[in-house]
Each structure stands twice: as C-alpha cells, then as structure tokens.
Amino acid sequence: MYAIGAFRFSYEHYAAGYTPDFPGVERFKGRLIHPQQWTPDVDYAGKRVVVIGSGATAVTLVPELAKSAAHVTMLQRSPTYVVARPDEDSFANTLRRFLPARTAYAFARWKAVLMSMIFFNLCKRWPARMKTWLLQGVRRALGPDYDVDTDFTPRYKPWDQRLCLVPNGDLFCSIRDGRASVVTDQIEGFTDRGIKLRSGAVLEADLIVTATGLNMRVLGGVQLSVDGAAVDLSRALMYKGMMYSDVPNLATAGGHTNASWTLKCDLTAEYVCRLINHMDLTGMRQCMPRNRDGSIRSQPVFALSWGYIARALPMLPKQGSKMPWRLHQNYARDLIALRYGRLDDSVMEFTKPKHARMDAAASANSRLPPRRGERPDEQHGLHL
C-alpha cells in the first residue's frame, strides 16, 4: 500500500484578510470591515461607503455597493490596470447554436486559452503599446473629460501585476452615473467621521471596507513531516509546479498566475494519475523529486510584485533556474510536459521502502482526527 497526498497549493488565508495598521483607526465611529469578515448584517443602503483598495475585490465590490449606497468611493494608493469584458462569451454562445455541446466547449475553451496566452505575451513583449491600448479602453468607458492619468494609469508595466477584470464595465458605469468615484491619495489617518488624506482632504464615511488583500500560507497551514522530521518548504524547490524536492508522495494543485486557475490544476490531476498508474505497473510505492544538479539556482516561485506575495516570500517554496524545476506560466508548454512528458526523467526517484514502515505511516495518517471546528480535509498535520 502507498499513499500520495494531494492538496490545493493554497497561498491565500481566506479566514483572515490583511489589514494594514492605519493610524487612528480606533477613532472611527462608523463600521470598519474587511470583505473576508463580511456578515449579512452589514448595512450599506443609503450610506456613505469608502472601499480602500484597487484590486479585484475592490473593483467588483464598488459597483455592487453603489446600487443602494448613497455614494461609494474607491480609495487607492496607486492605480491598477483594469479592463472591461462581457460576462458572457458571444463566440461560445454562437458555437453552441451550431455545434454539439462537447465540440463547442472544446473550441471555446481553446479560444479562451490562446487569447489569454497571446495577450500576456504581447504585454511582456510590447508593454508600452499594450499600456496605451489598455488606457484607451478606460478613456472610451469614462469619457474624454475623466482624469485617467491620475486614477487608472499604474506606475508599473502591464502584467508586472495581475490585471483586474471589470465584468460588463459595471465599475465604469457606476462612475459615469455619479454613484461611485475614485480617489487616488494616501491615508494620513482616521478621524471619527472617516479618513484624512495626505492631501488634506477628508473622506466622510458611515462604512469603510478594507479591501486590502490577504495573508498567505502554504498548503492551507498544513505542517509537513517526513519520518518524524519537520519539512521547511521555504527551502524546497518546486518540481513541475506541483511536487517538492526531497518530499515523497506529495503533490499540490496550483494554477497559472496569468490564466484561469483550473487549467494547471486539471493538468496536475492528470499527471498525478499517470504517476500512480506508473507506480502500480512497476511495483513502486514512493516517488520523490531530487535535485542532483549543482548548477540549479533557486528563484522566487512568483515573478509578480503583489504586496501579499512580497510579504510571504520568505516562507514560500522556490523554483529553479532550469526545467523541471522552472515554472513556465504557459498552458501549452505545461500540457505537453505534464500530459506527454516522461515520468522517469532521472529527477523523479521511484523506490519501494519496507512494507511495515509505509503501512504504519499510512495508517497513522488515516486516523488523524480533525481539530474542533474543522472539516476532515483541514487537518493541520501530514506525516510522510
């Protein structure tokens, strides 16, 4: 008997969002809430609302809150690239009228994959041109009199950070209608009525929403050990973006940063199934990637400049300077490597440890009870 542990490589701690230490926040007499702690009793109808942040959470919250709030202000320290897209794919809808469902799905899926790959590579190859194109879209949405340079022109290049999608342009609609506005400034401190800005202006608010990001934790907080010794994943190299150097029988599912999350997760699941079938056929019970190449240099696993990634870099695993330790944010390359590449590639080590030891470890893992208030899949210990 053998066991391969499979987890989502969860780098976001959803139970508790990240909120900076705002000066004087205790003076605010209204309600302050992070989106991760949102409860049904949060009342914003007819209220003045300030949403702090300019990421995906903020740009989707603002137009929704603006439907019933007196006014919503999105307060940002610096702008983010935003692009409007319809929430339905007209190309896919047309295909479904003329083709069988599975065929239409395959065409629509590959169209979406290829378009995202092309867009990402254009941003990396011609960032200045793509920046101009993205900002032209914002100007068309908000009109010629809006100050796009101040509120929607980031200091970084496209895809140095992820872009924010505005479904159906609803954020732009709420700004045009006067139900929402954007303020680009820095927070000097909180007052009893709202937020005082570095410019001297005061944003009065009844409700302040801190859409300021998340904290990160690897494997959802699971603590790993191998033969009783704790595993420090920050010292490990990621193998093909899913396994870890010198850690046996463990695979994690994580997505591409520049495409739909599920694309890489699907390929990871396929690869793990191939791995299990190979071990069944060869009678092996343990698979473990080992780095025997002394020329491999470790690098950060993410090449994006998100704030919460920067805060978490010391605890994250690394990628290597060469394949198969090198991550490529490219679905086509990963598809070829994971669906058709060799399993026994001289890096993956297959072994057959003693039966008693492996059976005992597997049995112990299966008996670990969940902690109070946790689901069984949220256990905090995995012993390999």
C-alpha positions as CSV (number, residue, x, y, z in Angstrom):
1,M,0.0,0.0,0.0
2,Y,1.2,3.5,-0.7
3,A,-0.5,7.0,-0.5
4,I,0.1,10.1,-2.5
5,G,-1.1,13.2,-0.7
6,A,-2.8,15.8,-2.9
7,F,-3.6,19.4,-1.8
8,R,-4.5,22.7,-3.3
9,F,-1.4,24.9,-3.1
10,S,-3.4,27.5,-1.1
11,Y,-1.4,30.7,-0.8
12,E,-4.4,32.8,0.4
13,H,-5.6,32.7,4.0
14,Y,-9.3,33.3,3.5
15,A,-10.2,33.1,7.1
16,A,-8.4,36.4,7.9
17,G,-7.7,39.1,5.4
18,Y,-4.8,41.5,5.6
19,T,-5.4,45.0,7.0
20,P,-2.6,47.5,7.4
21,D,-2.1,49.3,10.7
22,F,-3.9,52.5,9.9
23,P,-3.1,55.4,12.2
24,G,-6.0,56.4,14.5
25,V,-8.3,53.7,13.2
26,E,-9.8,53.3,16.7
27,R,-11.2,56.9,16.4
28,F,-13.6,56.0,13.6
29,K,-17.2,55.9,14.9
30,G,-18.7,54.1,11.9
31,R,-18.3,50.5,10.9
32,L,-14.9,49.1,9.6
33,I,-14.9,45.7,8.0
34,H,-12.7,43.5,5.8
35,P,-14.5,41.7,3.0
36,Q,-13.4,38.3,4.4
37,Q,-15.4,39.1,7.6
38,W,-18.5,40.3,5.8
39,T,-21.7,39.3,7.5
40,P,-25.4,39.6,6.5
41,D,-26.0,42.4,9.0
42,V,-23.7,44.8,7.2
43,D,-26.0,47.7,6.2
44,Y,-24.8,50.0,3.4
45,A,-28.2,51.1,1.9
46,G,-28.2,54.9,1.8
47,K,-24.8,55.1,3.5
48,R,-21.5,56.8,2.5
49,V,-19.1,54.0,1.8
50,V,-15.3,54.1,1.3
51,V,-13.6,51.0,-0.1
52,I,-9.9,51.0,0.5
53,G,-8.0,49.2,-2.3
54,S,-7.9,48.9,-6.1
55,G,-7.6,45.1,-6.6
56,A,-10.1,42.6,-7.9
57,T,-12.1,42.7,-4.7
58,A,-12.4,46.4,-4.7
59,V,-13.4,46.8,-8.4
60,T,-16.1,44.2,-8.1
61,L,-17.4,45.4,-4.7
62,V,-17.7,49.1,-5.6
63,P,-20.4,48.8,-8.4
64,E,-22.4,46.3,-6.3
65,L,-22.4,48.5,-3.2
66,A,-23.2,51.6,-5.4
67,K,-26.6,50.0,-6.3
68,S,-28.0,51.0,-3.0
69,A,-25.4,53.1,-1.1
70,A,-25.7,56.9,-1.1
71,H,-22.2,57.0,-2.6
72,V,-19.2,54.7,-2.8
73,T,-15.6,56.0,-3.0
74,M,-12.8,53.7,-4.1
75,L,-9.7,55.0,-2.3
76,Q,-6.5,53.8,-3.7
77,R,-2.8,54.5,-3.0
78,S,-1.9,53.8,-6.6
79,P,-3.9,52.7,-9.7
80,T,-4.3,49.2,-11.1
81,Y,-4.8,48.1,-14.8
82,V,-8.4,47.4,-15.3
83,V,-10.1,46.0,-18.4
84,A,-13.8,45.6,-19.2
85,R,-15.1,42.3,-20.5
86,P,-18.6,40.9,-21.0
87,D,-19.6,38.2,-18.6
88,E,-20.8,36.0,-21.5
89,D,-18.7,34.8,-24.4
90,S,-20.6,35.6,-27.6
91,F,-18.3,33.4,-29.6
92,A,-19.1,30.4,-27.3
93,N,-22.8,31.2,-27.4
94,T,-22.7,31.2,-31.2
95,L,-20.9,27.9,-31.4
96,R,-23.4,26.2,-29.1
97,R,-26.2,27.1,-31.6
98,F,-24.5,25.2,-34.4
99,L,-22.2,22.5,-32.9
100,P,-22.6,19.7,-30.5
101,A,-22.0,20.7,-26.9
102,R,-18.7,19.0,-26.4
103,T,-17.3,20.3,-29.7
104,A,-18.5,23.9,-29.0
105,Y,-16.9,23.7,-25.5
106,A,-13.6,22.5,-26.9
107,F,-13.4,25.3,-29.4
108,A,-14.5,28.0,-26.9
109,R,-12.0,26.7,-24.3
110,W,-9.0,26.8,-26.6
111,K,-10.1,30.2,-27.9
112,A,-10.0,31.5,-24.3
113,V,-6.7,29.8,-23.6
114,L,-5.0,31.1,-26.7
115,M,-6.3,34.6,-26.3
116,S,-5.0,34.8,-22.7
117,M,-1.6,33.5,-23.8
118,I,-1.4,35.9,-26.7
119,F,-2.5,38.9,-24.5
120,F,0.1,38.0,-21.8
121,N,2.9,37.7,-24.3
122,L,2.0,40.9,-26.1
123,C,2.2,42.7,-22.7
124,K,5.6,41.3,-22.0
125,R,7.0,42.0,-25.4
126,W,5.5,45.4,-26.1
127,P,4.5,46.8,-22.7
128,A,4.3,50.4,-23.8
129,R,2.0,49.7,-26.7
130,M,-0.2,47.5,-24.6
131,K,-0.4,50.1,-21.8
132,T,-1.6,52.6,-24.3
133,W,-4.2,50.2,-25.6
134,L,-5.5,49.4,-22.1
135,L,-5.8,53.0,-21.2
136,Q,-7.6,53.8,-24.4
137,G,-10.2,51.3,-23.3
138,V,-10.6,53.1,-20.0
139,R,-10.9,56.5,-21.7
140,R,-13.6,55.2,-24.0
141,A,-15.5,53.9,-21.0
142,L,-15.2,57.0,-18.8
143,G,-15.2,59.8,-21.5
144,P,-12.6,62.3,-22.6
145,D,-13.0,64.6,-19.5
146,Y,-12.1,62.0,-16.9
147,D,-8.6,62.2,-15.4
148,V,-7.4,58.7,-16.4
149,D,-3.8,59.6,-15.9
150,T,-4.3,60.0,-12.1
151,D,-6.8,57.2,-11.3
152,F,-6.2,54.5,-13.9
153,T,-2.6,54.7,-15.0
154,P,-0.3,52.4,-13.0
155,R,3.4,53.1,-12.4
156,Y,4.3,49.5,-13.4
157,K,4.1,47.7,-16.8
158,P,1.1,45.5,-17.8
159,W,1.4,42.1,-16.1
160,D,4.0,43.1,-13.6
161,Q,0.9,42.6,-11.5
162,R,-2.3,40.9,-12.4
163,L,-4.9,42.9,-14.3
164,C,-8.4,43.4,-12.8
165,L,-11.4,42.4,-14.9
166,V,-14.5,44.7,-14.8
167,P,-17.5,42.5,-15.8
168,N,-19.6,44.3,-18.3
169,G,-17.8,47.5,-17.4
170,D,-20.0,47.9,-14.3
171,L,-17.4,49.9,-12.4
172,F,-17.2,52.4,-15.2
173,C,-21.0,52.7,-15.4
174,S,-21.2,53.4,-11.7
175,I,-18.6,56.2,-12.0
176,R,-20.3,57.7,-15.0
177,D,-23.6,57.7,-13.2
178,G,-22.1,59.5,-10.2
179,R,-22.9,56.6,-7.8
180,A,-19.2,55.9,-7.3
181,S,-15.9,57.7,-7.6
182,V,-12.2,57.0,-7.4
183,V,-9.7,58.9,-5.2
184,T,-6.0,58.4,-5.6
185,D,-4.2,59.5,-2.4
186,Q,-2.5,58.2,0.7
187,I,-4.1,57.8,4.1
188,E,-2.7,60.1,6.8
189,G,-5.0,58.8,9.5
190,F,-8.6,58.0,10.5
191,T,-10.9,60.5,12.1
192,D,-14.2,60.0,13.9
193,R,-16.0,60.7,10.7
194,G,-13.9,59.0,8.1
195,I,-10.4,59.2,6.6
196,K,-8.0,62.1,6.4
197,L,-5.7,62.0,3.3
198,R,-2.2,63.3,2.8
199,S,-3.6,66.0,0.5
200,G,-5.6,67.4,3.5
201,A,-9.0,66.2,2.2
202,V,-11.3,64.2,4.4
203,L,-13.4,61.3,3.1
204,E,-16.5,61.1,5.3
205,A,-17.9,57.6,5.7
206,D,-20.5,55.6,7.5
207,L,-18.9,52.3,6.4
208,I,-15.3,51.6,5.5
209,V,-14.4,48.4,3.7
210,T,-10.7,47.4,3.8
211,A,-10.2,45.5,0.5
212,T,-6.5,45.5,1.2
213,G,-5.6,41.9,0.3
214,L,-5.0,38.6,2.0
215,N,-2.3,36.9,4.0
216,M,-0.6,33.9,2.6
217,R,0.0,30.4,3.9
218,V,1.3,27.3,2.2
219,L,-0.8,24.2,1.9
220,G,-3.6,25.8,3.9
221,G,-1.5,25.8,7.0
222,V,-0.7,22.0,7.0
223,Q,2.5,21.2,8.8
224,L,4.6,18.5,6.9
225,S,7.0,16.0,8.4
226,V,9.0,13.2,6.8
227,D,10.0,10.3,9.1
228,G,9.3,12.5,12.0
229,A,11.4,15.4,10.8
230,A,9.6,18.7,10.1
231,V,9.7,19.9,6.5
232,D,10.5,23.5,5.8
233,L,9.0,24.1,2.3
234,S,10.7,27.5,2.0
235,R,13.9,25.6,1.4
236,A,12.4,23.2,-1.2
237,L,12.3,23.5,-4.9
238,M,9.0,23.0,-6.7
239,Y,9.1,20.2,-9.3
240,K,6.9,20.9,-12.3
241,G,5.0,23.3,-10.2
242,M,3.4,20.6,-8.1
243,M,5.9,18.5,-6.1
244,Y,8.7,19.4,-3.8
245,S,12.4,18.4,-3.6
246,D,13.0,15.6,-1.1
247,V,9.4,15.3,-0.1
248,P,7.9,11.9,-1.0
249,N,4.4,11.2,-2.4
250,L,3.1,14.8,-2.1
251,A,1.5,16.7,-5.0
252,T,-0.3,20.1,-4.8
253,A,-2.6,21.7,-7.3
254,G,-1.9,25.3,-8.2
255,G,-2.9,27.5,-11.2
256,H,-1.2,29.8,-13.6
257,T,-1.0,33.4,-12.5
258,N,-1.9,34.7,-16.0
259,A,-4.8,32.4,-16.9
260,S,-7.7,30.5,-15.4
261,W,-6.6,28.8,-12.2
262,T,-8.2,25.4,-13.2
263,L,-6.1,24.9,-16.3
264,K,-3.0,23.9,-14.4
265,C,-5.0,22.2,-11.7
266,D,-6.5,19.9,-14.4
267,L,-3.1,19.1,-15.8
268,T,-1.8,18.4,-12.3
269,A,-4.6,15.9,-11.6
270,E,-3.8,14.1,-14.9
271,Y,-0.1,13.9,-14.1
272,V,-0.8,12.5,-10.6
273,C,-3.0,9.8,-12.1
274,R,-0.2,9.0,-14.6
275,L,2.2,8.8,-11.7
276,I,0.0,6.5,-9.7
277,N,-0.6,4.2,-12.7
278,H,3.2,4.1,-13.3
279,M,3.9,3.1,-9.7
280,D,1.2,0.4,-9.9
281,L,2.8,-1.1,-13.0
282,T,6.3,-1.0,-11.7
283,G,5.5,-2.0,-8.1
284,M,6.9,1.2,-6.7
285,R,5.5,2.7,-3.5
286,Q,7.3,6.1,-3.3
287,C,8.1,8.9,-5.7
288,M,10.2,11.8,-4.8
289,P,11.9,14.5,-6.9
290,R,15.6,15.0,-6.1
291,N,17.8,17.9,-7.2
292,R,21.2,16.4,-8.1
293,D,22.2,19.2,-10.4
294,G,24.5,21.5,-8.5
295,S,24.1,24.3,-11.1
296,I,20.4,24.8,-10.3
297,R,19.9,28.3,-8.8
298,S,16.8,28.9,-6.7
299,Q,14.5,31.8,-7.6
300,P,11.2,33.2,-6.2
301,V,8.3,31.0,-7.2
302,F,6.3,34.0,-8.3
303,A,7.6,36.8,-10.5
304,L,4.8,39.2,-9.7
305,S,5.0,42.2,-7.4
306,W,1.9,41.8,-5.4
307,G,2.1,43.2,-1.9
308,Y,0.9,40.0,-0.2
309,I,3.4,37.9,-2.2
310,A,6.2,40.2,-1.2
311,R,5.2,39.8,2.5
312,A,5.2,36.0,2.2
313,L,8.3,35.3,0.0
314,P,10.4,34.1,3.0
315,M,8.0,31.2,3.7
316,L,7.2,30.1,0.1
317,P,9.0,27.3,-1.8
318,K,11.3,28.3,-4.6
319,Q,11.6,27.5,-8.3
320,G,14.8,26.5,-10.0
321,S,16.7,28.1,-12.9
322,K,16.2,25.0,-15.2
323,M,13.5,22.5,-16.1
324,P,11.8,20.6,-14.5
325,W,12.3,23.0,-11.5
326,R,11.5,26.0,-13.6
327,L,7.9,27.3,-13.8
328,H,6.5,28.5,-17.1
329,Q,3.2,30.4,-16.9
330,N,2.2,28.8,-20.2
331,Y,-0.6,26.3,-20.5
332,A,0.6,24.9,-23.9
333,R,4.1,24.1,-22.5
334,D,2.6,22.6,-19.4
335,L,0.2,20.5,-21.3
336,I,3.0,18.9,-23.3
337,A,5.2,18.4,-20.3
338,L,2.6,17.0,-17.9
339,R,0.4,15.0,-20.3
340,Y,3.1,13.5,-22.5
341,G,6.4,14.0,-20.8
342,R,8.4,11.2,-19.3
343,L,7.6,10.2,-15.7
344,D,11.0,8.6,-15.1
345,D,13.1,11.6,-16.0
346,S,16.2,11.0,-13.8
347,V,14.9,13.7,-11.4
348,M,11.9,11.7,-10.1
349,E,13.2,8.9,-7.8
350,F,11.0,5.8,-7.5
351,T,11.6,3.5,-4.6
352,K,9.9,0.7,-2.6
353,P,10.5,1.2,1.1
354,K,9.8,-1.5,3.7
355,H,6.1,-2.5,3.9
356,A,5.7,-2.3,7.6
357,R,7.1,1.3,7.8
358,M,5.0,2.6,5.0
359,D,1.8,0.8,6.1
360,A,2.2,2.1,9.6
361,A,2.7,5.7,8.4
362,A,-0.3,5.5,6.0
363,S,-2.5,4.0,8.8
364,A,-1.4,6.8,11.2
365,N,-2.3,9.5,8.6
366,S,-5.7,7.9,8.0
367,R,-6.5,8.0,11.7
368,L,-5.6,11.7,12.3
369,P,-8.8,13.3,13.7
370,P,-9.7,16.8,12.6
371,R,-9.4,19.6,15.1
372,R,-12.6,21.0,16.7
373,G,-14.5,23.1,14.2
374,E,-12.5,21.8,11.2
375,R,-13.6,19.7,8.3
376,P,-11.6,16.4,7.8
377,D,-9.8,18.0,4.8
378,E,-8.5,20.8,7.0
379,Q,-6.2,18.8,9.2
380,H,-3.0,20.6,10.1
381,G,-0.6,17.7,10.1
382,L,0.6,15.4,7.3
383,H,3.3,12.8,8.2
384,L,5.0,11.2,5.2
